[in-house]
Structure formats: C-alpha cells, structure tokens
C-alpha cells in the first residue's frame, strides 16, 4: 500500500466524520492543500454546509425549552468567535474553506445532539453505503428514518429533508442561471422543466395509493431532487 493511498483514506475519513461530502475533495490538490482556482468548488460546499448548519440549529432550538434555547444561543455566539479566530489567519479561498469545515463540524455536533449522542455519525455512514451521502442527503435524515415507527413519522422526516433539498436545488439553480447567457438560460429552463415533468412521472403514486405508496412517492421525489442538486453542483464546479 503506498503512502498516497493511505493519505487519501485518511483524508476521506476525516472529512466524512464532520459531514463534508466526498465531492469536496476535488477542491484540493494531492498534498491536501486548497487549489488557488477552487473558489467555485469551495463555494458549493460552503453553501451546503451553511444551510445544513442553519437548518439543524433551528431544529435544535425548537426542541429545547426556553432556558435551553437561550443557553444554546450563547453557545453559538461563542462558537462564532472561536470559528472567526481559527479562520482569521488565512484569507481568500483558504478562509472560505476553513469556515466551511468549521460549519460542517458544528452541524455534526448539533445533529448528534438532536438525534442522540453518536447516532448521527453511525447512521450517516450507513446512508453513505446506500448512496445517500453521494447525492447530499443528510445524516440527520437517515437517523430520523431509523427512529420512525408510524407512516406519519416517515412522512415528517421526508418532508423536513425535502424542504432542505428544495432550498439546496434552488440555490445552485440560481447560481447557474446567473452565469448563463440568454440563449443558454432558455435551454437550461427547458431542460429543468423536462426534468421536473419526468420526475413527476417516475415518482407518481398509483391512482388508488395507500399510505406506503405515499411514503414511496415522497421518498422518490426527495431523492430525485437531491440527485438533481448534486448534478447541478457538479456542473457549476466545472
């Protein structure tokens, strides 16, 4: 086994442990240092992790009594100061990369707190094995499903993740539109409409659907949206 293979696996393990996605590795060179022209690549992961952190923070606040929520807000202020101090030694894209990793670490901590100590990471690895991580489905979603019993539980988990993935897709879609010319925008919007129509057809439940069919339909749409977001993020990087 050569040293580079060992370094690659160590890199993957460290990033996966805080929820950084495998695609983020492309922002870095062989030595693990940020590439000077990796701004767009870092921005995609930064947007993803900041949204992940924002959503998880709000969910934790909502789950706490008033005194606990106040304590968490004070903790968050302290974390922001520590993050700024840790990332203040670098500038430009390196600072953005530092902020991204800190946001991912903080989101992982809050997800674990929300779902139960240690469970988010363990279930997140399971989601990765099934391909969920590859398209950006959050570990917290896998944890939520693992705790579900009734159909309403599954639908609630999927609904929360769908809202997150819709926002993720809207963000990258707008970024792509902003850098396209008029003709390219028209072509892209036509492509997007065709994708939406196709998704509806693939994920449409039977005419006389039951509760399981509803879960399957909404899960199908969720994954389609996550896959589309991942596809557009890759296109934006390139």
Secondary structure, DSSP 8 states (H G I E B T S, - for coil): --HHHHHHHHHHHHHHHTT--GGGGGGB-TTS-B-TT-HHHHHHHHHHHHHHHHHHHHHHHHHS-HHHHHHHHHHHHHHHHHHHHHHTT--HHHHHHHHHHHHHHHHHHHHHHHH-TTHHHHHHHHHHHTTTGGGT--HHHHHHHHT--SHHHHHHHHHHHHHHHHHHHHHHHHHHHHTS-HHHHHHHHHHHHHHHHHHHHHH---TT--HHHHHHHHHHHHHHHHHHHHHHHHHHH-
